[in-house]
Structure formats: C-alpha cells, structure tokens
Amino acid sequence: MNIHEYQAKELLRSRGVAVPPGEVVGTPTEARSAAKTLLHGGAKRLVLKAQIHAGGRGKGTFSNGFQGGVKLTESADAIEEFARQMIGNTLVTKQTGPEGRLVRRLMVAEAPKIERELYLAVLLDRATSRPVVMASTEGGMDIEEVAAKTPEKIVRLTVDPAFGLQPHEARRIAAALDLGGPLLNAAVKLLLAVYRTWWECDASLVEINPLCVIATAEGGRDLWAVDAKIGIDDNALFRHPDIHAMRDEEEESPLEVEASRFELNYIKLDGTIACLVNGAGLAMATMDIIKHFGGEPANFLDVGGGATVEQVTAAFRIIMKDPGVRAILVNIFGGIMDCDVIAQGIVAAVKETGLSLPLVVRLEGNNVEAGKRTLADSGLTIISGDTMADAAEKVVKAVAE
C-alpha cells in the first residue's frame, strides 16, 4: 500500500526524522492560511506540492495547462494562486500515464536553503531476505540512472534483521556520504530513525530523495528529509490499523480497490486477454504462455487457493468492467481448490453478467470431473482447454478472429 508524501513524513517525524514544517490543505484558502502561518513562523521561502501517488510531479502538466506540481515562492498570495490552478485538476507525470491523477490535496511546507542533496532508502533485498540500506551522494536524481551510469556512487549495506541497523554501521554510511564533523551525530540519528521507521511500519520501502543538508537560521547546518516515499507491505496491515487508515482509495485503480474487497489479487494490465487463475505462480506462467502464443494479458488475477463461488463471480464482474478485454482465460489447477467450486462460480458469473466474450476454461486437479460436468451441463458456450498450452493457443486465436 502506498501513502502520500505528507503521511510518510508524519511517520518519519514521529520517529525522530527531521522534516520541513508544513501542512496538508484541500482548498486555496487553506493553502494561503498555512503559508501565512509558516512565514510568520520564520520561513523565508515556501514550497507547494501536489499530493498524488506518483513521482515526477515537478515536471508534470495539469489538464488546464498549468505547468508543474511543485512550486517555490516567498508569497502567501502566490501559494493561493498556485493552489487554485492545482486543486481539482488532473496532473500528468511520467509515472501517471496519459490519464494522470486528480489532485485533491496539497502540502504547503517550508523550503529550506539546500546546500547538498543526497539519496537514502531502506528496502528488502529479496535475494538475501534481509533489509538493505542504500545511499548516494547523487540525491534528487533518478536512482536507476545513477545505478546504470555511476554505480560506484551508490553505497549498499545489508542489515542483520536480528540486530537492526547499528550505530557503527550508520557512521559508515554517514562517512560514505561525507557527513562528518558537526553533521555526523545528526546523520547517525537520522539513519537509525529511518531504519526504525522501515522496521516498525512493516514497510517494503522507505525512500528519502532528496535527503538534504540545509542551512539553519542560526548559521549552522542540519539534515532534513525534504521528500519522502513509503510503501507498506499489504500483508502486515492488520498489525497497523493507524497506517491502514491512511489508505487513499481514490489514488488506486477502481478495479483493484473492488478486487481487494473480495480478497482477490488483481492488477490491471494493457492487454486484451483476461486471466482468472488460482495461485500467483500459475498466474505468472499463464501470462507468459499467452504472450508466447502472441497474445497480451489484460490483468493479473489470482483468486487464491480457497476461493468461493462469490469470489469467482466477483472476479468475473471485475474483468468485465475492463473495456479492453476481448476474451477470458480461466486456468485452474485444483490442489486445495475444488474445481467444481470454480465451475459453479464460472456458470453463476456468466449468467449474471451476460458474458458474450469468448471464454476458454482449463481445469485440472481436485474434483475436476465434477467441475467439467458442471460446465457441460450449464448449456453455456465455453471453449475447453485440455492443457495450459492448448487453452492459451485457443484464447489467442479467439481474440484474433
């Protein structure tokens, strides 16, 4: 689950990470009020940032032609006018796709005087099944570009999860980022707090880009997380009702939101052949074999190992709401799953939705004969696939006809 920047900063701030003072707003009037409060509090410059689940906001374009979802200014009047151009309009960035995202909230924050921009992230290394801290002196840039062109500028440190990030390890990272002298203690404190945030929130990613060395009003220097992104492991949300409450369904695909209500694992893709499969591995293999025969999958949809008739019916309804779907492939291997339950769900769903698209079904495994009888006795037009390859070839052919 992704959360907004202002929410990520709340989680970081509560664990001791320094972030710019700011406020989330929903109207131009609120933006002006927040700006005046910050200016009266001593801020010299302000930043207004659109709050959407996508990067590249600063270079984005709004549907009304307004350029940029991140604006710097020293004026509360300007903040109000910028907010008027942003709120209620769609922002298109390189990460949103051409459809963009509707901006409903903005963050008004102090824009500090930045001396250096760094990169910092904590994530799970799936190769070692351990946390890894990544840091770079090249903050503010696309980290993938840095990795491709100057990989030596990225520092990686694998953390033993039994002990967590240790102070001596944090000092090594700080030294690699040239954060010595008066900044060393602040850097170690921040690094430990960022790791603590990752661990305590069951995050899949905590990314601060840029992590900035800033000039303070007193003439010193400090470290602030000027931007932040946090992704939470969905499987751990039951432990974090407070974080679960941060979910913004308006930022998610409506079909994926509906699927989550039925505990279905669904991801929309750009193809024309919808897949309904039990098990993530089989779902991936099904998408691969569709592409092998020249088709393009329209979704990843895993109904799980113990799906009910109601869940299968819901899965069909979700598939049918995708206008790009031109055929459906059901590929079930019944281990725990009862093939007859899937068959009953297919029959119920086809009758409920009035399905007119080509439907190819391949059933194998537990109670498969009963499942095949249920489909045969339904009187529905269903194309049977004897094997996974046979089913994939038939559904691709059906789309081409």
HUTAMO-V11287 format. One record per backbone hydrogen bond with DSSP energy under -1.0 kcal/mol. NH is the residue of the N-H (numbers start at 1). CO is the residue of the C=O. If there is no record, write none. Layout:
BEGIN
NH	CO
NH	CO
END
This chain:
BEGIN
3	230
8	4
9	5
10	6
11	7
12	8
13	9
14	10
15	12
16	13
17	12
23	108
25	106
31	27
32	28
33	29
34	30
35	31
36	32
37	33
38	34
39	35
40	36
41	37
42	39
43	38
46	73
47	109
48	71
49	107
50	69
51	105
54	52
60	57
61	92
62	66
63	90
65	62
68	60
69	57
71	48
73	46
79	75
80	76
81	77
82	78
83	79
84	80
85	81
86	82
87	83
88	103
89	86
91	101
92	61
97	93
100	97
101	91
103	89
106	25
107	49
108	23
109	47
110	21
111	45
115	213
116	213
118	211
119	136
120	208
121	134
122	206
123	132
125	130
129	125
130	125
132	123
133	157
134	121
135	155
136	119
139	117
146	142
147	143
148	144
149	145
150	146
153	150
154	151
155	135
157	133
159	131
163	160
164	160
170	166
171	167
172	168
173	169
174	170
175	171
176	172
177	173
178	175
179	174
183	180
184	181
187	183
188	184
189	185
190	186
191	187
192	188
193	189
194	190
195	191
196	192
197	193
198	194
199	195
200	196
201	197
202	199
203	198
204	231
205	231
206	122
207	229
208	120
211	118
212	224
213	116
214	222
215	113
216	220
219	216
222	214
224	212
225	18
226	210
226	224
227	210
229	207
231	205
232	1
233	202
236	233
237	234
239	236
240	237
244	240
245	241
246	243
247	244
251	248
252	249
257	253
258	254
259	255
260	256
261	257
263	260
264	259
265	302
267	300
269	298
271	297
272	296
273	296
274	327
276	329
277	301
283	279
284	280
285	281
286	282
287	283
288	284
289	285
290	286
291	287
292	288
293	289
294	291
295	290
298	273
300	267
302	265
303	277
312	308
313	309
314	310
315	311
316	312
317	313
318	314
319	315
320	316
322	319
325	322
326	272
327	272
328	358
329	274
330	360
331	276
332	362
334	364
335	333
339	366
342	338
343	339
344	340
345	341
346	342
347	343
348	344
349	345
350	346
351	347
352	348
353	349
354	350
355	350
360	328
361	383
362	330
364	332
366	334
368	365
371	367
372	368
373	369
374	370
375	371
376	372
377	373
382	380
383	359
385	361
391	387
392	388
393	389
394	390
395	391
396	392
397	393
398	394
399	395
400	396
401	397
END
